[in-house]
Amino acid sequence: MFARLRHQIKKTAQRFALGGIGAVLALSGIGFLSASALLLLLTLTDPITACAIMGGAFLGTGLLFMLAARPSHKHDTPKHTQESQEAMPPVAAAFMQGMAQGMAAGRVRH
């Protein structure tokens, strides 16, 4: 039992380590590509235009990622949730009926 748990923890740690290293390498690659794109734009245009183009590219990419990451506005509830909501009023009525009978039985005894 503990050996399996240790194995799963080891695999999870390896996955997170490899994912973290991959993220660092990808970010450094994006940095170098951005620098080379800026240097290319500087040879073709003036510095203000080159910075504006790079800023616009990063802004557009960031907005696209934010758009992709936003939650959907669909209010789809799972089927079991709908069934439990439909079954709730009879359950609540039965509970209230039981409470009323219990209170009535308590009054009779005293």
N, CA, C and O atoms as a GROMACS GRO file, in nm:
protein
  440
    1MET      N    1   0.082  -0.118   0.000
    1MET     CA    2   0.000   0.000   0.000
    1MET      C    3   0.087   0.125   0.000
    1MET      O    4   0.065   0.216  -0.080
    2PHE      N    5   0.186   0.132   0.089
    2PHE     CA    6   0.273   0.248   0.096
    2PHE      C    7   0.366   0.256  -0.024
    2PHE      O    8   0.403   0.365  -0.068
    3ALA      N    9   0.404   0.140  -0.077
    3ALA     CA   10   0.491   0.139  -0.195
    3ALA      C   11   0.419   0.201  -0.315
    3ALA      O   12   0.480   0.275  -0.392
    4ARG      N   13   0.292   0.171  -0.329
    4ARG     CA   14   0.214   0.229  -0.440
    4ARG      C   15   0.200   0.379  -0.422
    4ARG      O   16   0.211   0.455  -0.518
    5LEU      N   17   0.175   0.421  -0.299
    5LEU     CA   18   0.162   0.563  -0.270
    5LEU      C   19   0.294   0.636  -0.298
    5LEU      O   20   0.294   0.744  -0.358
    6ARG      N   21   0.405   0.577  -0.255
    6ARG     CA   22   0.537   0.637  -0.282
    6ARG      C   23   0.562   0.647  -0.432
    6ARG      O   24   0.615   0.747  -0.481
    7HIS      N   25   0.524   0.542  -0.504
    7HIS     CA   26   0.543   0.542  -0.650
    7HIS      C   27   0.462   0.654  -0.714
    7HIS      O   28   0.511   0.724  -0.803
    8GLN      N   29   0.336   0.671  -0.671
    8GLN     CA   30   0.252   0.777  -0.726
    8GLN      C   31   0.308   0.915  -0.693
    8GLN      O   32   0.306   1.004  -0.777
    9ILE      N   33   0.358   0.933  -0.571
    9ILE     CA   34   0.416   1.061  -0.532
    9ILE      C   35   0.541   1.089  -0.615
    9ILE      O   36   0.563   1.202  -0.658
   10LYS      N   37   0.622   0.986  -0.638
   10LYS     CA   38   0.743   1.002  -0.717
   10LYS      C   39   0.709   1.040  -0.861
   10LYS      O   40   0.772   1.130  -0.918
   11LYS      N   41   0.611   0.974  -0.919
   11LYS     CA   42   0.570   1.004  -1.056
   11LYS      C   43   0.513   1.146  -1.066
   11LYS      O   44   0.542   1.218  -1.161
   12THR      N   45   0.434   1.186  -0.968
   12THR     CA   46   0.376   1.320  -0.967
   12THR      C   47   0.486   1.425  -0.954
   12THR      O   48   0.482   1.528  -1.022
   13ALA      N   49   0.583   1.402  -0.867
   13ALA     CA   50   0.694   1.496  -0.850
   13ALA      C   51   0.775   1.507  -0.980
   13ALA      O   52   0.817   1.616  -1.017
   14GLN      N   53   0.796   1.395  -1.046
   14GLN     CA   54   0.869   1.398  -1.173
   14GLN      C   55   0.793   1.478  -1.278
   14GLN      O   56   0.852   1.556  -1.352
   15ARG      N   57   0.660   1.456  -1.284
   15ARG     CA   58   0.579   1.530  -1.380
   15ARG      C   59   0.586   1.679  -1.355
   15ARG      O   60   0.603   1.757  -1.449
   16PHE      N   61   0.573   1.720  -1.228
   16PHE     CA   62   0.579   1.862  -1.197
   16PHE      C   63   0.717   1.920  -1.224
   16PHE      O   64   0.728   2.032  -1.272
   17ALA      N   65   0.822   1.845  -1.195
   17ALA     CA   66   0.958   1.894  -1.220
   17ALA      C   67   0.981   1.911  -1.370
   17ALA      O   68   1.032   2.014  -1.413
   18LEU      N   69   0.943   1.811  -1.449
   18LEU     CA   70   0.960   1.822  -1.593
   18LEU      C   71   0.874   1.933  -1.652
   18LEU      O   72   0.917   2.004  -1.743
   19GLY      N   73   0.753   1.949  -1.600
   19GLY     CA   74   0.667   2.057  -1.646
   19GLY      C   75   0.725   2.193  -1.612
   19GLY      O   76   0.718   2.285  -1.693
   20GLY      N   77   0.781   2.207  -1.493
   20GLY     CA   78   0.842   2.334  -1.454
   20GLY      C   79   0.964   2.368  -1.538
   20GLY      O   80   0.981   2.482  -1.581
   21ILE      N   81   1.048   2.267  -1.562
   21ILE     CA   82   1.166   2.289  -1.646
   21ILE      C   83   1.122   2.325  -1.788
   21ILE      O   84   1.181   2.412  -1.852
   22GLY      N   85   1.020   2.257  -1.837
   22GLY     CA   86   0.968   2.288  -1.971
   22GLY      C   87   0.914   2.429  -1.979
   22GLY      O   88   0.934   2.497  -2.080
   23ALA      N   89   0.845   2.475  -1.875
   23ALA     CA   90   0.792   2.611  -1.874
   23ALA      C   91   0.904   2.714  -1.874
   23ALA      O   92   0.896   2.814  -1.945
   24VAL      N   93   1.009   2.690  -1.794
   24VAL     CA   94   1.122   2.784  -1.791
   24VAL      C   95   1.191   2.789  -1.927
   24VAL      O   96   1.225   2.897  -1.974
   25LEU      N   97   1.212   2.674  -1.989
   25LEU     CA   98   1.276   2.671  -2.120
   25LEU      C   99   1.189   2.738  -2.226
   25LEU      O  100   1.240   2.810  -2.312
   26ALA      N  101   1.058   2.716  -2.220
   26ALA     CA  102   0.968   2.779  -2.317
   26ALA      C  103   0.968   2.930  -2.299
   26ALA      O  104   0.969   3.004  -2.398
   27LEU      N  105   0.968   2.979  -2.174
   27LEU     CA  106   0.970   3.123  -2.151
   27LEU      C  107   1.101   3.186  -2.197
   27LEU      O  108   1.102   3.296  -2.252
   28SER      N  109   1.212   3.117  -2.175
   28SER     CA  110   1.340   3.172  -2.223
   28SER      C  111   1.344   3.172  -2.376
   28SER      O  112   1.399   3.264  -2.436
   29GLY      N  113   1.285   3.071  -2.439
   29GLY     CA  114   1.277   3.069  -2.585
   29GLY      C  115   1.192   3.183  -2.637
   29GLY      O  116   1.227   3.246  -2.738
   30ILE      N  117   1.080   3.211  -2.571
   30ILE     CA  118   0.996   3.323  -2.611
   30ILE      C  119   1.073   3.454  -2.595
   30ILE      O  120   1.060   3.544  -2.678
   31GLY      N  121   1.151   3.465  -2.490
   31GLY     CA  122   1.232   3.586  -2.470
   31GLY      C  123   1.333   3.607  -2.581
   31GLY      O  124   1.347   3.718  -2.632
   32PHE      N  125   1.404   3.500  -2.620
   32PHE     CA  126   1.502   3.513  -2.727
   32PHE      C  127   1.434   3.543  -2.861
   32PHE      O  128   1.485   3.622  -2.940
   33LEU      N  129   1.321   3.479  -2.887
   33LEU     CA  130   1.249   3.508  -3.012
   33LEU      C  131   1.198   3.650  -3.014
   33LEU      O  132   1.198   3.715  -3.118
   34SER      N  133   1.153   3.699  -2.900
   34SER     CA  134   1.107   3.838  -2.892
   34SER      C  135   1.222   3.935  -2.916
   34SER      O  136   1.206   4.034  -2.986
   35ALA      N  137   1.336   3.906  -2.858
   35ALA     CA  138   1.453   3.993  -2.878
   35ALA      C  139   1.495   3.994  -3.024
   35ALA      O  140   1.528   4.099  -3.079
   36SER      N  141   1.495   3.877  -3.088
   36SER     CA  142   1.535   3.873  -3.228
   36SER      C  143   1.432   3.943  -3.316
   36SER      O  144   1.469   4.009  -3.414
   37ALA      N  145   1.303   3.930  -3.284
   37ALA     CA  146   1.201   4.000  -3.360
   37ALA      C  147   1.215   4.151  -3.342
   37ALA      O  148   1.198   4.226  -3.438
   38LEU      N  149   1.247   4.196  -3.222
   38LEU     CA  150   1.265   4.339  -3.198
   38LEU      C  151   1.386   4.390  -3.276
   38LEU      O  152   1.380   4.497  -3.337
   39LEU      N  153   1.497   4.315  -3.275
   39LEU     CA  154   1.615   4.357  -3.351
   39LEU      C  155   1.586   4.362  -3.501
   39LEU      O  156   1.634   4.451  -3.571
   40LEU      N  157   1.508   4.266  -3.551
   40LEU     CA  158   1.470   4.268  -3.692
   40LEU      C  159   1.385   4.390  -3.724
   40LEU      O  160   1.405   4.457  -3.825
   41LEU      N  161   1.288   4.418  -3.636
   41LEU     CA  162   1.204   4.535  -3.659
   41LEU      C  163   1.283   4.665  -3.649
   41LEU      O  164   1.252   4.761  -3.719
   42LEU      N  165   1.384   4.668  -3.563
   42LEU     CA  166   1.466   4.788  -3.551
   42LEU      C  167   1.546   4.815  -3.678
   42LEU      O  168   1.573   4.930  -3.711
   43THR      N  169   1.583   4.709  -3.749
   43THR     CA  170   1.655   4.729  -3.876
   43THR      C  171   1.560   4.774  -3.987
   43THR      O  172   1.603   4.839  -4.083
   44LEU      N  173   1.432   4.739  -3.973
   44LEU     CA  174   1.335   4.774  -4.077
   44LEU      C  175   1.262   4.905  -4.051
   44LEU      O  176   1.224   4.975  -4.144
   45THR      N  177   1.242   4.938  -3.923
   45THR     CA  178   1.167   5.058  -3.887
   45THR      C  179   1.243   5.137  -3.780
   45THR      O  180   1.354   5.101  -3.742
   46ASP      N  181   1.181   5.245  -3.734
   46ASP     CA  182   1.242   5.321  -3.626
   46ASP      C  183   1.209   5.255  -3.492
   46ASP      O  184   1.119   5.171  -3.486
   47PRO      N  185   1.278   5.292  -3.384
   47PRO     CA  186   1.259   5.225  -3.254
   47PRO      C  187   1.117   5.236  -3.198
   47PRO      O  188   1.067   5.141  -3.139
   48ILE      N  189   1.053   5.349  -3.216
   48ILE     CA  190   0.918   5.367  -3.162
   48ILE      C  191   0.821   5.271  -3.230
   48ILE      O  192   0.740   5.207  -3.164
   49THR      N  193   0.829   5.260  -3.360
   49THR     CA  194   0.740   5.171  -3.434
   49THR      C  195   0.768   5.025  -3.399
   49THR      O  196   0.675   4.946  -3.385
   50ALA      N  197   0.894   4.990  -3.384
   50ALA     CA  198   0.929   4.853  -3.350
   50ALA      C  199   0.873   4.815  -3.213
   50ALA      O  200   0.818   4.706  -3.196
   51CYS      N  201   0.887   4.905  -3.117
   51CYS     CA  202   0.832   4.877  -2.983
   51CYS      C  203   0.680   4.871  -2.986
   51CYS      O  204   0.620   4.789  -2.916
   52ALA      N  205   0.617   4.957  -3.066
   52ALA     CA  206   0.471   4.955  -3.076
   52ALA      C  207   0.423   4.824  -3.137
   52ALA      O  208   0.323   4.768  -3.093
   53ILE      N  209   0.493   4.775  -3.237
   53ILE     CA  210   0.455   4.649  -3.301
   53ILE      C  211   0.471   4.533  -3.202
   53ILE      O  212   0.383   4.448  -3.191
   54MET      N  213   0.584   4.531  -3.130
   54MET     CA  214   0.606   4.423  -3.032
   54MET      C  215   0.504   4.430  -2.919
   54MET      O  216   0.451   4.328  -2.876
   55GLY      N  217   0.478   4.550  -2.870
   55GLY     CA  218   0.378   4.566  -2.764
   55GLY      C  219   0.240   4.523  -2.809
   55GLY      O  220   0.168   4.457  -2.734
   56GLY      N  221   0.203   4.559  -2.931
   56GLY     CA  222   0.074   4.517  -2.985
   56GLY      C  223   0.065   4.366  -3.002
   56GLY      O  224  -0.040   4.306  -2.977
   57ALA      N  225   0.175   4.306  -3.044
   57ALA     CA  226   0.175   4.160  -3.060
   57ALA      C  227   0.157   4.090  -2.927
   57ALA      O  228   0.080   3.994  -2.915
   58PHE      N  229   0.230   4.138  -2.824
   58PHE     CA  230   0.215   4.077  -2.692
   58PHE      C  231   0.078   4.104  -2.632
   58PHE      O  232   0.019   4.016  -2.568
   59LEU      N  233   0.026   4.224  -2.652
   59LEU     CA  234  -0.107   4.257  -2.600
   59LEU      C  235  -0.213   4.170  -2.667
   59LEU      O  236  -0.302   4.117  -2.599
   60GLY      N  237  -0.205   4.156  -2.798
   60GLY     CA  238  -0.302   4.074  -2.870
   60GLY      C  239  -0.296   3.927  -2.828
   60GLY      O  240  -0.399   3.862  -2.810
   61THR      N  241  -0.175   3.876  -2.812
   61THR     CA  242  -0.158   3.737  -2.769
   61THR      C  243  -0.213   3.718  -2.628
   61THR      O  244  -0.281   3.620  -2.599
   62GLY      N  245  -0.183   3.812  -2.540
   62GLY     CA  246  -0.233   3.804  -2.402
   62GLY      C  247  -0.384   3.809  -2.396
   62GLY      O  248  -0.447   3.735  -2.320
   63LEU      N  249  -0.445   3.897  -2.477
   63LEU     CA  250  -0.592   3.905  -2.480
   63LEU      C  251  -0.654   3.777  -2.533
   63LEU      O  252  -0.758   3.734  -2.485
   64LEU      N  253  -0.590   3.716  -2.633
   64LEU     CA  254  -0.642   3.590  -2.685
   64LEU      C  255  -0.636   3.480  -2.578
   64LEU      O  256  -0.730   3.401  -2.565
   65PHE      N  257  -0.526   3.474  -2.504
   65PHE     CA  258  -0.516   3.375  -2.397
   65PHE      C  259  -0.619   3.401  -2.287
   65PHE      O  260  -0.678   3.307  -2.235
   66MET      N  261  -0.640   3.527  -2.253
   66MET     CA  262  -0.740   3.559  -2.151
   66MET      C  263  -0.880   3.524  -2.200
   66MET      O  264  -0.964   3.478  -2.122
   67LEU      N  265  -0.907   3.546  -2.327
   67LEU     CA  266  -1.036   3.511  -2.384
   67LEU      C  267  -1.057   3.360  -2.381
   67LEU      O  268  -1.167   3.312  -2.352
   68ALA      N  269  -0.952   3.285  -2.410
   68ALA     CA  270  -0.962   3.139  -2.409
   68ALA      C  271  -0.978   3.085  -2.268
   68ALA      O  272  -1.036   2.978  -2.249
   69ALA      N  273  -0.927   3.156  -2.168
   69ALA     CA  274  -0.929   3.107  -2.031
   69ALA      C  275  -1.053   3.146  -1.954
   69ALA      O  276  -1.075   3.096  -1.843
   70ARG      N  277  -1.136   3.233  -2.009
   70ARG     CA  278  -1.253   3.277  -1.932
   70ARG      C  279  -1.354   3.163  -1.918
   70ARG      O  280  -1.363   3.076  -2.005
   71PRO      N  281  -1.430   3.165  -1.810
   71PRO     CA  282  -1.529   3.059  -1.791
   71PRO      C  283  -1.646   3.077  -1.889
   71PRO      O  284  -1.680   3.189  -1.928
   72SER      N  285  -1.704   2.966  -1.926
   72SER     CA  286  -1.818   2.973  -2.017
   72SER      C  287  -1.940   3.021  -1.940
   72SER      O  288  -1.951   3.002  -1.819
   73HIS      N  289  -2.031   3.083  -2.011
   73HIS     CA  290  -2.152   3.136  -1.948
   73HIS      C  291  -2.270   3.041  -1.957
   73HIS      O  292  -2.383   3.078  -1.925
   74LYS      N  293  -2.243   2.920  -2.001
   74LYS     CA  294  -2.350   2.822  -2.009
   74LYS      C  295  -2.384   2.775  -1.868
   74LYS      O  296  -2.294   2.749  -1.787
   75HIS      N  297  -2.508   2.765  -1.840
   75HIS     CA  298  -2.552   2.720  -1.708
   75HIS      C  299  -2.602   2.577  -1.717
   75HIS      O  300  -2.711   2.544  -1.672
   76ASP      N  301  -2.519   2.492  -1.776
   76ASP     CA  302  -2.554   2.351  -1.786
   76ASP      C  303  -2.530   2.285  -1.652
   76ASP      O  304  -2.418   2.283  -1.601
   77THR      N  305  -2.636   2.231  -1.596
   77THR     CA  306  -2.620   2.157  -1.471
   77THR      C  307  -2.621   2.010  -1.504
   77THR      O  308  -2.695   1.967  -1.593
   78PRO      N  309  -2.543   1.932  -1.436
   78PRO     CA  310  -2.543   1.788  -1.461
   78PRO      C  311  -2.681   1.728  -1.437
   78PRO      O  312  -2.762   1.784  -1.363
   79LYS      N  313  -2.706   1.614  -1.500
   79LYS     CA  314  -2.837   1.552  -1.492
   79LYS      C  315  -2.872   1.512  -1.350
   79LYS      O  316  -2.987   1.528  -1.308
   80HIS      N  317  -2.775   1.461  -1.273
   80HIS     CA  318  -2.805   1.419  -1.138
   80HIS      C  319  -2.839   1.539  -1.049
   80HIS      O  320  -2.914   1.524  -0.953
   81THR      N  321  -2.786   1.656  -1.080
   81THR     CA  322  -2.820   1.775  -1.002
   81THR      C  323  -2.964   1.816  -1.030
   81THR      O  324  -3.036   1.856  -0.939
   82GLN      N  325  -3.006   1.808  -1.157
   82GLN     CA  326  -3.142   1.842  -1.190
   82GLN      C  327  -3.240   1.746  -1.124
   82GLN      O  328  -3.344   1.788  -1.074
   83GLU      N  329  -3.205   1.618  -1.123
   83GLU     CA  330  -3.293   1.520  -1.059
   83GLU      C  331  -3.303   1.545  -0.910
   83GLU      O  332  -3.411   1.533  -0.852
   84SER      N  333  -3.192   1.579  -0.846
   84SER     CA  334  -3.195   1.602  -0.702
   84SER      C  335  -3.272   1.729  -0.670
   84SER      O  336  -3.337   1.737  -0.566
   85GLN      N  337  -3.266   1.830  -0.760
   85GLN     CA  338  -3.344   1.952  -0.736
   85GLN      C  339  -3.492   1.925  -0.754
   85GLN      O  340  -3.575   1.982  -0.682
   86GLU      N  341  -3.528   1.840  -0.850
   86GLU     CA  342  -3.668   1.807  -0.869
   86GLU      C  343  -3.722   1.724  -0.753
   86GLU      O  344  -3.839   1.735  -0.718
   87ALA      N  345  -3.637   1.641  -0.693
   87ALA     CA  346  -3.681   1.555  -0.584
   87ALA      C  347  -3.681   1.629  -0.451
   87ALA      O  348  -3.731   1.575  -0.352
   88MET      N  349  -3.627   1.748  -0.445
   88MET     CA  350  -3.613   1.818  -0.319
   88MET      C  351  -3.746   1.862  -0.259
   88MET      O  352  -3.763   1.843  -0.138
   89PRO      N  353  -3.841   1.917  -0.332
   89PRO     CA  354  -3.966   1.958  -0.267
   89PRO      C  355  -4.040   1.843  -0.198
   89PRO      O  356  -4.087   1.863  -0.086
   90PRO      N  357  -4.052   1.724  -0.257
   90PRO     CA  358  -4.117   1.617  -0.183
   90PRO      C  359  -4.038   1.576  -0.058
   90PRO      O  360  -4.097   1.543   0.045
   91VAL      N  361  -3.904   1.580  -0.067
   91VAL     CA  362  -3.823   1.545   0.049
   91VAL      C  363  -3.843   1.649   0.158
   91VAL      O  364  -3.857   1.614   0.276
   92ALA      N  365  -3.845   1.776   0.120
   92ALA     CA  366  -3.866   1.882   0.219
   92ALA      C  367  -4.005   1.871   0.280
   92ALA      O  368  -4.022   1.892   0.400
   93ALA      N  369  -4.105   1.838   0.198
   93ALA     CA  370  -4.241   1.822   0.250
   93ALA      C  371  -4.248   1.705   0.348
   93ALA      O  372  -4.314   1.714   0.451
   94ALA      N  373  -4.181   1.596   0.314
   94ALA     CA  374  -4.182   1.480   0.403
   94ALA      C  375  -4.110   1.513   0.534
   94ALA      O  376  -4.153   1.470   0.641
   95PHE      N  377  -4.002   1.590   0.526
   95PHE     CA  378  -3.931   1.630   0.647
   95PHE      C  379  -4.019   1.717   0.735
   95PHE      O  380  -4.026   1.697   0.856
   96MET      N  381  -4.086   1.812   0.674
   96MET     CA  382  -4.172   1.901   0.752
   96MET      C  383  -4.290   1.824   0.813
   96MET      O  384  -4.331   1.852   0.925
   97GLN      N  385  -4.343   1.727   0.739
   97GLN     CA  386  -4.452   1.645   0.791
   97GLN      C  387  -4.403   1.564   0.911
   97GLN      O  388  -4.473   1.554   1.011
   98GLY      N  389  -4.283   1.508   0.901
   98GLY     CA  390  -4.227   1.432   1.012
   98GLY      C  391  -4.202   1.520   1.134
   98GLY      O  392  -4.226   1.478   1.247
   99MET      N  393  -4.155   1.641   1.110
   99MET     CA  394  -4.132   1.734   1.222
   99MET      C  395  -4.264   1.768   1.290
   99MET      O  396  -4.272   1.772   1.413
  100ALA      N  397  -4.369   1.793   1.211
  100ALA     CA  398  -4.498   1.828   1.269
  100ALA      C  399  -4.556   1.710   1.349
  100ALA      O  400  -4.612   1.730   1.456
  101GLN      N  401  -4.542   1.589   1.297
  101GLN     CA  402  -4.592   1.472   1.369
  101GLN      C  403  -4.514   1.449   1.498
  101GLN      O  404  -4.570   1.411   1.600
  102GLY      N  405  -4.382   1.471   1.491
  102GLY     CA  406  -4.300   1.455   1.610
  102GLY      C  407  -4.336   1.557   1.718
  102GLY      O  408  -4.341   1.523   1.836
  103MET      N  409  -4.362   1.679   1.677
  103MET     CA  410  -4.401   1.782   1.774
  103MET      C  411  -4.538   1.750   1.832
  103MET      O  412  -4.563   1.770   1.951
  104ALA      N  413  -4.628   1.701   1.746
  104ALA     CA  414  -4.762   1.665   1.795
  104ALA      C  415  -4.753   1.548   1.892
  104ALA      O  416  -4.823   1.547   1.994
  105ALA      N  417  -4.668   1.450   1.863
  105ALA     CA  418  -4.654   1.336   1.953
  105ALA      C  419  -4.590   1.380   2.084
  105ALA      O  420  -4.625   1.327   2.189
  106GLY      N  421  -4.499   1.475   2.081
  106GLY     CA  422  -4.438   1.526   2.202
  106GLY      C  423  -4.538   1.599   2.290
  106GLY      O  424  -4.528   1.591   2.412
  107ARG      N  425  -4.632   1.670   2.232
  107ARG     CA  426  -4.734   1.743   2.308
  107ARG      C  427  -4.832   1.647   2.375
  107ARG      O  428  -4.882   1.675   2.484
  108VAL      N  429  -4.859   1.534   2.308
  108VAL     CA  430  -4.954   1.439   2.365
  108VAL      C  431  -4.896   1.374   2.490
  108VAL      O  432  -4.970   1.354   2.586
  109ARG      N  433  -4.768   1.342   2.494
  109ARG     CA  434  -4.707   1.275   2.606
  109ARG      C  435  -4.701   1.365   2.730
  109ARG      O  436  -4.717   1.315   2.842
  110HIS      N  437  -4.679   1.489   2.716
  110HIS     CA  438  -4.660   1.576   2.831
  110HIS      C  439  -4.789   1.618   2.887
  110HIS      O  440  -4.793   1.692   2.985
   0.00000   0.00000   0.00000
